[in-house]
Amino acid sequence: MRTTTATRAEADAWITVLSRYGHLHHAEPGPDGAWTVQRTPTSTPRTLHHPVLALDFVAEVLRDVRRDTTGLPR
């Protein structure tokens, strides 16, 4: 459990890393610090307008990546 609030810088860093490693189809920063992200070309784009929402999304992606690596369900 976190003891500090999520920051925009932390969310930006995580989304950038996931994008560079090919875990996101599309990631675009917005002018107000929000992110529009898309996991696959056919998935619905999501707008993450708060760092907490962004880190929740990052956690979801990381769980899926780890599951795919081990071949086991969550």
N, C-alpha and C positions, 0 to 999 in steps of 0.2 A: 504494500500500500504506500502511495506517495505521501510525503510529508510536506512537500512544497507544491505550489501552483504551477501548472504547465505554462510555459512562456511561448511567445510567437517564435523566438529564435530556435527553441527546441523543436517546435513543430516544423518550422522551415527546414531544419537540418535533417530530420527524419524523413520528411517527404522527398527532399532532394536525393537522399541516399537510396530510398526505395525506387525512385524514378531512374537513377543512374544504373542501378543493378537490374533493371528490367522488370520490376515487380508491379509497375504501374504502366498502363497504356498511355495515359495523359495526366499531366499535373501542371496546372497553371496558377501562379499567384495572382491574387486580385489586388486592386489599389488600396483596399482597407485592411490588408493583412489576412484576408480569407484565401482559401485555396479551392479550386475546382479540380477534382480528381476523378479518374476513371480507371478501374482495374483492368478491364479488357475492352477491345473494340466494340463489343456488343452490350456491355454493361451500362447502366444508367449513370451519367455523371452526378457526382455529389458535391455540394458546396459545403465546405467546412469553415464556418464563420467565427470559430473560437478555438484557441489552442487545445482546450480539453477535448473538443470534438475531433480535432485533427489527431491527437494522440490516441483516442479511442479507435479511430480508423487505422492508424499505424499498428496498434496492437492486434486488430483483426487480421490485417495483412500478414503480420509476423506469425500469428498462429497458423494461418493457411500455409505459409511457406514452410514452417517447421513440420506441419502434418504431411505436406507433399514430399519433403525430404525423407521422412521416416517411413512413409507409406501407411501410417496408422491414422485412424480417425482421431479427432480431438478428444 
